[in-house]
Amino acid sequence: MDKKKKKVMLTPCPSYDIAGTEGWLEEMAGAGWLLCKDSIFGIWATFEPRDPGDTRPVRYRLDPAGEATGWIFGSSRPDGEKAEGYREMGWEYVTFHGEFYLYRTFDPEAVELFEL
């Protein structure tokens, strides 16, 4: 069985730099790397290669958790009802980062999370 190689990188900006974090993740997706599920640990992020035939644009969004996140400080998962609503809108939960939950979509028609 051929395992996909993963890439571990330092995050280039703090979690509270929302535009910087979202932009970096979108650039990584454009370069062929998707953030793995539950994969940001402090300043380290793990990526897996995208299917080379998948050219859909990817958008990432940080959603304020309203509390500290993580296994030590608080919830590492968003509220089920909220996450389900986002999923119905075309967004999937990926991981937490600082005091944010991180979502992504491959659907160019998906409504922006904060334009509701």
C-alpha positions in Angstrom: 0.0 0.0 0.0 1.4 3.4 -1.0 1.1 5.9 1.8 0.7 9.6 1.0 3.6 11.6 2.2 2.7 14.4 4.6 4.4 17.7 5.2 4.8 19.3 8.6 5.4 23.1 8.6 5.7 25.9 11.1 2.7 28.2 11.0 3.9 31.5 9.6 1.6 33.7 11.7 -0.2 33.5 15.0 -3.8 32.3 15.1 -5.2 35.8 15.8 -3.8 36.9 12.4 -7.0 35.7 10.7 -6.3 37.1 7.2 -2.7 35.8 7.4 -3.7 32.3 8.5 -6.5 31.9 6.0 -4.4 33.3 3.2 -1.5 30.9 4.0 -3.8 27.9 4.1 -5.3 28.8 0.8 -1.9 29.3 -0.7 -0.9 25.9 0.5 -4.0 24.4 -1.0 -3.2 26.1 -4.3 0.3 24.6 -4.2 -1.2 21.1 -3.7 -1.3 20.7 0.1 -4.4 20.4 2.3 -4.4 20.9 6.0 -5.0 17.5 7.7 -7.9 17.0 10.1 -7.1 17.8 13.7 -3.5 18.7 12.7 -2.4 22.0 14.2 -0.3 21.5 17.3 0.9 24.8 18.7 3.0 26.3 15.9 3.1 23.1 13.8 0.7 22.2 11.0 0.5 18.9 9.1 -0.6 18.8 5.4 -1.4 16.0 3.0 -1.0 16.2 -0.8 -4.1 17.0 -2.8 -5.3 14.8 -5.6 -3.5 16.3 -8.6 -6.7 16.3 -10.6 -8.6 18.3 -8.0 -8.4 21.9 -9.1 -11.3 23.2 -7.1 -10.5 26.4 -5.2 -10.3 26.0 -1.4 -11.3 28.6 1.1 -10.4 28.4 4.8 -12.1 30.4 7.5 -11.3 30.8 11.2 -14.4 31.0 13.4 -14.0 32.5 16.9 -14.6 29.8 19.5 -15.5 32.2 22.2 -13.2 30.3 24.6 -9.8 28.7 24.6 -9.6 25.6 22.5 -7.5 22.5 22.7 -7.2 19.3 24.6 -5.8 21.1 27.7 -7.6 24.4 27.8 -11.1 23.7 26.5 -13.1 22.1 23.8 -11.3 20.8 20.8 -14.5 20.5 18.8 -17.2 23.1 17.9 -20.7 22.8 19.1 -22.4 20.1 17.1 -25.4 22.2 16.1 -23.2 25.0 14.8 -20.9 22.6 13.0 -23.9 20.9 11.4 -25.3 24.2 10.2 -21.9 25.0 8.6 -21.8 21.6 7.0 -25.2 22.1 5.5 -23.8 25.4 4.0 -20.9 23.5 2.4 -18.2 24.0 5.1 -16.3 21.2 6.9 -14.6 21.5 10.3 -10.9 20.8 10.0 -9.2 21.6 13.3 -8.8 24.2 16.0 -6.1 26.9 16.1 -5.6 29.1 19.1 -9.1 30.4 20.1 -10.6 29.5 16.7 -12.2 26.6 14.9 -11.0 26.2 11.4 -13.3 25.3 8.5 -12.8 24.8 4.8 -14.9 24.5 1.7 -14.2 23.3 -1.9 -17.5 24.8 -3.1 -17.1 28.2 -4.8 -20.8 28.8 -4.3 -20.7 28.2 -0.6 -22.0 31.2 1.4 -19.3 33.0 3.4 -19.6 32.0 7.1 -20.0 35.5 8.3 -22.4 36.9 5.7 -25.5 35.3 7.2 
